[in-house]
Amino acid sequence: MPDPTRLPSWSKLAAHAEIMRGVHLRELFARDGGRFRRFALHFEDMLVDLSRHRITEETLVLLLDLAREAEVEGWRDRMFRGEPVNVTERRPALHIALRNRTNRPIRVAGEDVMTAVNAVLERMRRFSGEVRAGVRRGAGGAPFTDVVHIGIGGSELGPRMVCEALAPYADDRLRVHFVANVDPADLSLTLRRLDPGRTLFLVASKSFATQETMSNARSARAWLVARLGEEAVGRHFVAISTHRRRVAEFGIDPADMFEFWDWVGGRYSLWSAIGLPIALLLGFDRFLELLEGAHAMDRHFAETEAVRNLPLLLGMIGIWYTDFLGAETTAVVPYDQTLHRLPAHLQQLEMESNGKSVDREGRRIAYPTGPIVWGEPGTNGQHAFFQLLHQGTRLVPCDFLVAARSRTPLGDQHEQLVANALAQASALAFGRDETEARAELRAEGLAGADLERLLPHRVFPGNRPSTTFLYAELTPRRLGSLIALYEHKVFTQGIVWNINSFDQWGVELGKKLATRIRPALEDSSIGDADPATAGLVAHLRALRAAS
Ligand code: G6Q
């Protein structure tokens, strides 16, 4: 693949950006009465409003030219066929197989992976049903009331985000807790409230070697053994992993291991057995609805023509801002409290996938790649960082997610929530110009020097872009399709940037570094550590010696 900046459409987009930089969204709407209709896309009951982006039809034509020249559709088809699109690790990236609800055969090394995928789904169905029904019980014969999922990164962010987002569908059968951080506070504060005889542990780790997860799992095991004895471990621990031998070495019977495969990336794994806590919390049928929603988005991405293809368009619009209009970050603002972990999940999905500066051929690259992703639910964010969105000096494209119906209605609160979401997207786009600000100050009784003094502060420049996703209700199906939409958006961008979205060498480095420093915290030799690290370790030892 050539450097994308050498593709013919890249220079055309750069020239087009020079013009578009001076065009205001007010102007684009004034020019075209049908703009909203023209830029509103539909997926099932969801409307995705692209009209408040700083684009014209010409921009979209050029962006789709770029996608074509970068061969996005060809790479997409290769991913769906199970070819090794993860070029550095020489593996396929087949999260789409985990939710392939039509069971179309997908072959890896000649074998249809659907046989194994369906076998694990069947085990998850049986296991979650038995635990929820109180058939599978703890060592002392009591039914489980609490599940502790121990995992980190991709083995935690996705399932946790989904469990919280779909909490309105949970019944009272089980409480699900997540422990990720090696900080002892995470596990200790969780266990403090739990009855060991009624607690089931899921140890979730693709490698079954991640330091944090293994430390927490060992501490959880010791906690259980101290209270119920060694023989209880088998009834209270199950593993979710690709690594049978390490699971056995840890002391969990491989028969109690839920398997997944090396072609499932951590941040794409919530659809695999890593999603077991979702099935335990909500019941297996809800988990299937989540998979079905994702599958519907997979088919949309694979089969829909480019001009109506949501992940493709959102990916290309993201590239427009990152590479041509200079945006460095993008905000995700769900107007839904239950989606409060969505920004964290998307942070990993986007920043771990596309936070790269070497291309697929190993060359350093000189154009901006994955943006910084951040966000918080609305309306909370409005009372915090929205000031910068409205009047700051930076360009921050925003995603607003909002449901027409609440799953937890209370008075008119959902109406207030929706009104706020719509109002913010509108204010960001259109702002308030000097004439409007002046009229408003006059209406407040100001005049003369007092009015002029305040006027510049009361002007909102607008022209700040956003996508609004408006759907009927955040059902498991809708959530599944939304997450898959983001996954394919990230894939589209990775292809155009000519990077491998499916590896994470930066994470691997982090996994190694701490193990070198750990012994030096107690022992005197700090080895070849840098002077700042050596200084901090010395101070830490002095603090401990003094106490
Ligand atoms: C995700 C990353 C990373 C990974 C964690 C946990 O894509 O690879 O976040 O998920 O480091 O790894 P294990 O599942 O192997 O414990």
Residues whose N, C-alpha, C, O or C-beta is under 5 A from the ligand:
A	BS01	G6Q	I152 G153 G154 S155 A204 S205 K206 S207 F208 T210 T213 G265 G266 R267 Q504
